[in-house]
């Protein structure tokens, strides 16, 4: 019985490591797309549907189509995106299909530096992990 529990624990440990890597890949893909001015590539990391949520700049926007419109309005040119980096990512796998990621961001646009923190809820779909809810809070002075 102890041996069975040992192997079960080992399996779960490897599974969590694989899932964590898959989740972090979503963030890497989004940051890389944003930094090359590819908003559609960045937005592809969000799930489709009316229950998807984006909270930023004091606004709560629901629905993938509304999020796409708001992001494209806010960042109308590649230059307005600047360069985004993420730091101190902490992945918390809640269930086999849900995870939370906490982290810090830094976005440099021209000479302005914007920084803040975020909490992102991801869900695992057939296509892989996608963002279901994204809440960012600016720490700008």
Residue pairs with C-beta under 8 A, 6 or more apart in sequence:
16 93
19 93
19 99
19 124
19 129
20 91
20 93
22 128
22 129
23 91
23 93
23 99
23 101
23 122
23 129
24 89
24 91
26 45
26 122
26 128
26 129
26 130
26 131
27 45
27 86
27 89
27 101
27 103
29 41
29 44
29 45
30 41
30 42
30 45
31 84
31 85
31 86
32 41
33 39
33 40
33 41
33 42
33 44
33 45
34 41
34 42
34 81
34 84
35 81
35 83
35 84
37 78
37 81
39 71
39 72
39 75
39 81
42 71
43 64
43 67
43 68
43 71
45 130
45 131
46 52
46 54
46 64
46 67
46 130
46 131
46 134
47 64
47 123
47 125
47 130
47 131
47 132
48 64
49 63
49 64
50 62
50 63
50 64
51 62
51 63
51 132
52 62
52 63
52 64
52 67
52 131
52 132
52 133
53 60
53 61
53 62
53 132
53 133
53 134
53 135
54 60
54 61
54 62
54 67
54 70
54 71
54 133
54 134
55 61
55 133
55 134
55 135
55 136
56 134
56 135
56 136
57 74
57 138
59 70
61 67
61 70
74 80
75 81
79 109
79 110
80 109
81 107
81 109
82 107
82 108
82 109
82 110
82 112
82 114
83 107
83 108
84 105
84 106
84 107
85 105
85 106
85 107
86 103
86 104
86 105
86 106
87 103
87 104
87 105
87 106
88 102
88 103
88 104
89 101
89 102
89 103
90 101
90 102
90 103
91 99
91 100
91 101
92 99
92 100
92 101
92 102
93 99
94 100
96 124
97 123
97 124
98 121
98 122
98 123
98 124
99 121
99 122
99 124
99 129
100 119
100 120
100 121
100 122
101 118
101 119
101 120
101 122
102 117
102 118
102 119
103 117
103 118
103 120
104 115
104 116
104 117
104 118
105 114
105 115
105 116
105 117
105 118
105 136
106 113
106 114
106 115
107 113
107 114
107 115
108 114
114 138
114 140
115 138
115 139
115 140
116 136
116 137
116 138
116 139
116 140
117 136
117 137
117 139
118 134
118 135
118 136
118 137
119 133
119 135
120 131
120 133
120 134
120 135
121 131
121 132
121 133
121 134
122 129
122 130
122 131
122 132
123 129
123 130
123 132
